[in-house]
Amino acid sequence: NRLKGLLLYLTLPHPSWHIKLVDREPVRTQKLEALKEELCRHHTVTFFKSIEELPFLILRDVIRKIGLGSDRVLRPKEQPRARTKETLSRPVGMEFYTEEFAPLFRGREEQTQRLIGQLADQKMNLLIGASGIGKTSLLNAGLLPRLHELGWRTAVVRPLTQPVENLRRSIWGQMMEGPLPAEFDLPAVVRAAATAHDPAQTLIIIDQFEDILGLKAAGELEQLTRSLIDLKTSGESNLKFLICYRGDVESLLGPVWQQISGSADGLPRLYLGPLDKAGGEEALLRNLE
């Protein structure tokens, strides 16, 4: 009874330890497996994939358990609600639809629903389409209003010229209260946001990911890729990603997705094409009203 408050952490089967750290003595191995089985039967156990992931799992669980310093460490920012508009004072034209114009955004209902389904099933997804096809409008006026109705917490960010630092600061600024701790790198910021908003689903949208193709600083792309690999394999069940970019750079970014996913197929994706006839008519008529 005294041990009910224990926070217990075990490695997943077949961890990637150095060979020198693997115990091969049969008697000790059997005793260790018996201890693990006993712990799993009587306590809640959290499994971790790597040493790097473990400190964040512990921090998350301590805050959930006793709220230690939660007012100062991880304070979630309230999701701002857009005030929707039913009329336009001028045509949207080549600009993108924002969330406030969601009632006027028509013709992309099927793609919106498919995106929501992908996000529910997969941790990290891609949205790909030609320049000007409407990716940003779909995100802001199609996807986000639906997710906010479902209680999701979201951040929309862009890599620009210093992706790791820009994403780190933008995500914290949109999702968290208080100053950004200097020791929090990009994965730590994202994990903190997911933990602070738990149990709500947390979605990070990285728009115009093709920005990274213009990087000049050595090692910046490798650092960003390592961060995304870390986050894709992290243990936060409420954490999702949607990465958007132009279709003409697919061949250049494909190797990044293969590296992150560990598969030649890369990451799950949705290709956004032009509006079909019915969707185009619906969008045009709705705006002409």
URKABEL-V610018 format. One line per field, one symbol per residue. psi: psi as a letter, one per 40 degrees, with the letter a starting at -180 (. if undefined). burial: I if it has 9 or more other C-alpha atoms within 8 Angstrom, else O. A space follows every 50 residues. Layout:
psi->???
burial->???
//
This chain:
psi->deedeihhhiiiififiiddehhehddddddddddddddddeihhhhidi dddddddddddddddefheddddghihihihhhiieiheiidbeiihidd fddehiefdddddddddddddidhiihhiiheefddddddedddddddde eihihhihdaegddddddddddddeiiiihhdehadddddddddddehei hhhhhhifeedeeeidhhedddddddddddddeieheehiihhiiideed ddeddddddddfideaiiihhhaihidddddddddddd.
burial->OOOOOOIOOIIOOOOOOOOOOOOOOOOOIOOOOOOIOOIIOOIOIOOIII OOIIOIIIOIIIIOOOOOOIOOOIIIOOOOOOOIIOOOOOOOOOOIIIII IIIIIIIIOOOIOOIIOIIOOIIIIIIIIIOOIIIIIIIIIIIIIOIIOO OIIIIIIIIOOIIIOIIIIIIIOOIIIOOOOOOIOIIIIIIIIIIIIIOI IIIIIIIIIIIIOOIOOOOIIOIIIIIIIIIIOOOOOIIIIIIIIIIOIO OOOIIOIIIIIOOOOIIIOOOIOOIOOOIIOIIOOIIOO
//
